[in-house]
Every structure is written in C-alpha cells, then in structure tokens.
Amino acid sequence: MSYKVKYKYEFPVDEFGRPSGFYTLADVPIADIKVLERTGEVIAKNIENKMLKIKDDDNLATSVWVKADDVEILNPDNYIKNELWSS
C-alpha cells in the first residue's frame, strides 16, 4: 500500500519562495532557505533513524529523507505504524 503524506522539509528557495538549487531545473539564484510544507508519497523507510523517504508530488524527480515527526500521513489505516516501523 502506498501512503500519501504531507511533509515539512528545509529547501533552498528562489525569490518567489519556490524550491531552488538541486530541486529545480530553472536557472534561478537561491534567495533563502525555508521550511516548506509539501505533499508526496512514502517510497522507503529507515527504521533505525525513524526517517521516511518521500517522493514529492509536484516535482517527481525530487525525493528527500524526512524525520517521521515532520510527516503527516494523509490516508492512515489501522496497520500503518506496524507497516512503517516493522522490518
């Protein structure tokens, strides 16, 4: 089962607040570093460090490792904790 999530991650952003640097193909300078809230899908887990690898919905080439505390599952079920944190 795939899990849709909302996550918070610190991205370099351009002057318009969009992810920049390695997270875009646009040749726009980085203006700041900000924590953005975005949506995506869980594609991997790291049980030891309690982290999830998230594939971004808006930029399918972007996937980032995020602390589980910064991830909100949008389609939870009764077995999610067992599935995400069991080996």
N, C-alpha and C positions, 0 to 999 in steps of 0.2 A: 504494500500500500504506500502511496506517496502522501507526504504531508505538506500542505500549503502553510506558509508561515509569514509572519510579519517580523522583521528583524531590525536591530539598530546596529550600525557599523560606522566607524570613523573613515570617511572618504576625503581625498583631496577634491576640492570643488573649484569650478571656474567662477567668474564674476557673476553669473546668473544662478549660482547655487546648485549646478548640475555636477555629477561625478566627473572628474577630470583625470589627467595623468594616464596611468595604465588602464583606467576603466572606460576610456572613450577613444574613438578614432579621430575625433576633432583635434585640430592643432590649435588649442586654446590654452593660454597660460593658467597655471594653478594660482588661484587667488587666496585660498584659505583651506583649512582642514576643519570639517564639521561632521558631527554625528547625524547621519540621515536615517530615517525610518523607511524601509522599502519592503516589498513582498518578494517571495521566492518559494523554492521547493527544497526540502531536505534531500541531499543526494549521498551523504556519508555522515558517519558519526565517529567520534573519538571518545570512547568510554573513559579512558584513563584521565583525560583532561576535561571531561564534560563539555565538549565542543561539537558543533554541528557544521557541516559544510553545506552552504546554501547556494543554489543556483538562482540568480536574480531573474525576476520575471521580465523586467524592461530591457535588460541587456543580457541576452542568453550566453554571451561569451564570458560573462562575469560570474565567478564563483568564489566565495570567501568563507573562511573558517570563523565562526562566531561563537562566543560563550553561550551556553544554554540559557543562562539568566537573561540574555538580551534577545531571546527568541520567544515569540508567542505563536503557539500552534493554532491555526485558524479552523482546522477540521479535526478536532480531537475526538478520540474514541476511548473506550474503556481499557484498551490494551496499550495505549501509546507509551506510557512510562516503561512498561516491560519490553516493548519492541525497541525503543530508542536506547535503553540503557542495559539491555541484556546482550551478552556476546553471541 
